[in-house]
């Protein structure tokens, strides 16, 4: 049955998207793998049962063209994996509004553009929509306000959409990964390492380097997320949300910790870099 089921994955060039593309096609699904760059599209096209699709989630015309191409192929669409994402970082009071707009344009508005466009195909198949959220959408860390804000917004969007689409028998699930070994951390480190503002330069750089090193040391392999996506696609009644983190008990402790206590815990970390 899976051989007749097609999945669309945004942000398939690297990280979770690329690994999920390979993992799911090995499990028998056919994949529309979306990326922006020609080199990445050519590379994805070499994977069996994968059709590369040029798609930038910030460009309506590309989303419409992708929808038309998939509609013309008459394969239907069983699953939509909203994975594309970027990170902006830095001391919040030094951030330009344009950085926040760009962050939301990809991580939040991009999700809505793609979901709205492809909804008719998902509705027809009574398929599944999977959002790749983040632990940063549950607990916000200093110096990552744009990224955390976009993922917090995605949580609310997902809850509303899931409840609305119960009327159509469509399942909407959000995955909340903790640290995963992907290139997004290197990009965050570069942003904070090259930060030239006047505010909290040492602290921002130190926290960024510490986060990246932690991700490298204990971050989850993206295969874990790909395996969870497969579970969601194949499970009759998946949970509304799945948290998958390197240290489950630390996450639980931080969630139950009083806010002021958590603030002090984070403050001590920042003070190490003063």
C-alpha positions, 0 to 999 in steps of 0.5 A: 500500500505504501508504494502508492502513498506519496509524501511531500517533505519541505526543506529536504536538502539537509538535516532532518528533511534529507534523512527523512527523505531517504528513510521513508523511501527505503520504507516503501513511500514515494517522496516529493523532496523539496529544496531551493538550490539546483545542486540539492535538487539534482542530488535528491533526484538520484535517490530511488522513488524520489522526485525533486521539487523546486520549492522555497516556502517564502515564494507563492509562485513556486508553491503554486507551481509545485502544487500544479506539478504534483496535481498533474502527476495524479499521484495524490498526496498522503502526507505533508511534512512541514520541515523547512526552517531557519534560525536567527539568533542574537541578543533580542534588543539588538535584533532588527525587525527584518530578522524577525520577519524573515524568521517568521516568513520561513518557519511560520508563514511558510508552513501556512502557505504550503499547508493551505496550498496542498490541503485539497490533496491531503483532504482527498486522501484523508492523509496526515500533516506533520509539523517539525516543531522544536523543544525551543517552542516549549522552553525559550532559551536566551539569544534565540528569541526569533527561532523560539518565537516562531516555534511557539507560534507553530505550536498554537497554529498546529493545535488550532488546525488539528482541532479544525481538521478533526471534522475531516478525519485528517490528523495533524501532529507536531514533533518537538525535537530537542537538540538534533545533529544538523547543520542548523546549529552550525548556522546559529553558532556562526550568527552568534560568533560573528555578532558585532553588537554592543549588548551581551557580546561575550554572553551571546557568543558563549551560550551559542558555542555551548549550545552547538557543542552540546548538540554535537556531543549529545544531539539526537541523530536525525534518523531518530526523527525520521523514524518517528515520522514513519511511526506517525505516518503508519500509526492509526491514531498517533498522538497530537504531539511527540517530544523527542529529546536527548535527556527526557528527565532534564526536559521534564524537570525544566517543564515542572520547575517554577519560572523564577527558578528556571530563570536563575538556572539559566542566569548562572549559565550566562554569568559564566561567560561574563 
